[in-house]
Amino acid sequence: MRRLEVRRHSYTKKDGARGRGSHLSHDGVAAARACGATLGPVGYVLTSPSPRALETAVAMGFAVDDTAEMPSGYVPGEVDHHDQWRWERPFVTYAGLIARGRGLAAAALANRALWLAALEQVPDGGTALVVGHGGTLEPALVACTPDADHAAWGPAFGHLHGATLEFDGTRLVRVAVRRGLPA
């Protein structure tokens, strides 16, 4: 078994302190440390090049092995910025939009390919971590699991939320949505 952990970045600075790329706040660093402590050893880490994603992985206690542009799930004419927060069942909505096979589907499949490439970097028994962004992670998760019960997954991902995907070889055998921060 190999495991893929996907997480949204941690809390960022706000307003004038935000800066270019949205750096993590002090609370964001503390929350990422707590989250990272629950993951166990990680053999490979991929993040977006955004400072908030890079800083999240480092604050979690992991060195970043690579960065990659992760195509946005905000696609003009399909999904507006932060639409997922207005949808009652965002994963169900994403599944319907992806099924249309347009721009969102292409972005979701491109991110799915990045996730699977990260997974390939770890041996059997290993864990890969991907740190990305809300509005990007959710459609990629749906693209990995087209037949899942998306209605059961609840709201869009908050900070440090995400999923654990377990693979037997290249076959996805289990998905667990992760919510909340460690106590």
C-alpha positions in Angstrom: 0.0 0.0 0.0 1.1 3.5 -0.8 -0.6 6.6 0.6 -1.2 10.0 -0.9 -2.1 12.9 1.5 -3.5 16.0 -0.2 -4.1 19.1 1.9 -5.1 22.7 1.5 -2.5 25.2 2.7 -2.7 26.6 6.2 -4.0 30.0 7.5 -2.5 33.1 5.9 -1.8 36.7 7.0 -4.7 39.0 6.3 -5.1 42.5 4.9 -1.9 44.6 4.7 0.2 41.9 6.2 -0.8 39.4 3.5 2.0 40.3 1.1 2.6 38.8 -2.3 1.7 35.1 -2.4 -0.1 35.1 1.0 2.4 34.0 3.5 1.4 32.0 6.5 0.3 33.7 9.7 1.7 32.7 13.1 -1.5 30.7 13.7 -1.1 29.1 10.3 2.4 27.9 11.2 1.2 26.5 14.5 -1.7 24.7 12.9 0.5 23.3 10.1 2.9 22.0 12.7 0.1 20.2 14.6 -1.3 18.7 11.3 2.1 17.6 10.2 2.7 15.8 13.4 -0.3 13.5 12.7 0.9 12.4 9.3 3.9 10.3 10.1 6.8 9.9 7.8 6.4 11.4 4.3 8.8 10.3 1.5 8.0 12.9 -1.1 6.4 16.4 -1.0 4.9 18.4 -3.9 3.5 21.8 -3.5 2.3 24.6 -5.7 5.0 27.3 -6.0 2.9 29.7 -3.9 4.5 30.8 -0.7 1.5 29.7 1.4 1.7 26.1 0.0 5.5 25.9 0.4 5.4 27.3 3.9 2.7 24.9 4.9 4.7 21.9 3.9 7.8 23.2 5.7 5.8 24.1 8.8 4.3 20.6 8.8 7.9 19.4 9.2 8.6 18.3 5.6 11.2 19.3 3.1 9.7 20.2 -0.3 10.9 17.9 -3.1 9.3 19.8 -6.0 6.8 22.4 -6.9 4.4 22.4 -9.8 1.9 24.8 -11.2 -1.5 23.3 -10.3 -4.2 24.4 -12.7 -6.9 26.4 -11.0 -10.3 25.0 -10.7 -11.6 28.5 -11.2 -12.4 28.3 -14.9 -14.1 31.2 -16.6 -17.7 30.4 -17.7 -17.7 27.3 -15.4 -16.6 28.1 -11.9 -16.1 31.5 -10.5 -13.6 32.3 -7.7 -14.7 30.7 -4.4 -18.0 29.4 -5.9 -17.4 26.2 -4.0 -18.2 28.0 -0.7 -21.7 28.9 -2.1 -22.6 25.4 -3.3 -24.7 23.2 -1.0 -22.8 20.0 -2.1 -19.6 21.1 -3.8 -18.2 17.7 -4.6 -21.4 16.7 -6.3 -21.4 20.0 -8.2 -17.8 19.4 -9.3 -18.6 15.9 -10.4 -21.4 17.3 -12.7 -19.2 20.0 -14.1 -16.3 17.6 -14.7 -18.6 15.2 -16.5 -19.2 17.9 -19.1 -15.6 17.5 -20.2 -14.7 21.2 -20.6 -12.1 23.4 -19.0 -12.7 22.3 -15.4 -12.3 18.6 -16.4 -9.0 19.4 -18.0 -7.7 21.2 -14.9 -9.0 18.4 -12.6 -7.3 15.7 -14.7 -4.0 17.7 -14.9 -4.0 18.0 -11.1 -4.9 14.3 -10.8 -1.8 13.5 -13.0 0.4 15.6 -10.7 -0.9 13.7 -7.7 -0.3 10.3 -9.3 3.2 11.4 -10.4 3.9 12.4 -6.7 2.7 9.0 -5.6 5.1 7.3 -8.0 8.0 8.8 -6.1 7.4 6.7 -3.0 7.8 2.9 -2.6 5.3 0.5 -1.2 4.5 1.5 2.3 5.4 5.1 1.6 3.5 8.4 1.7 3.5 11.3 -0.6 2.1 14.7 0.4 0.6 17.3 -2.0 -0.1 20.8 -0.6 -2.3 22.9 -2.8 -5.3 25.3 -2.8 -9.0 25.3 -2.3 -10.9 25.2 -5.6 -8.1 23.1 -7.0 -8.0 20.1 -4.7 -11.7 19.4 -4.7 -12.1 18.9 -8.4 -8.9 16.8 -8.6 -10.2 14.6 -5.8 -13.5 14.1 -7.7 -11.4 13.3 -10.8 -9.6 10.5 -8.8 -12.9 9.1 -7.6 -15.6 9.5 -10.2 -17.8 6.8 -8.7 -17.5 7.8 -5.1 -20.4 9.1 -2.9 -19.5 12.7 -3.4 -22.5 13.9 -1.4 -21.0 12.3 1.7 -17.9 14.5 1.6 -19.5 17.7 2.9 -18.3 21.2 2.3 -15.3 22.5 0.4 -11.9 22.1 2.0 -11.0 24.6 4.7 -7.4 25.3 5.8 -5.4 22.0 6.2 -8.4 19.9 5.2 -8.0 17.4 2.4 -8.0 13.7 1.9 -6.0 10.5 2.3 -5.9 8.2 -0.7 -4.6 4.7 -0.4 -3.4 2.7 -3.3 -2.6 -1.0 -3.9 -0.1 -0.6 -6.7 -1.8 1.8 -9.0 -5.4 0.9 -7.9 -7.1 3.4 -5.6 -8.6 1.3 -2.8 -9.7 3.8 -0.1 -10.4 7.6 0.3 -10.9 9.3 3.6 -11.8 13.0 3.6 -9.8 14.8 6.4 -11.4 17.7 8.3 -10.4 19.8 11.3 -7.2 20.2 13.0 -5.5 18.0 15.6 -6.5 18.7 19.2 
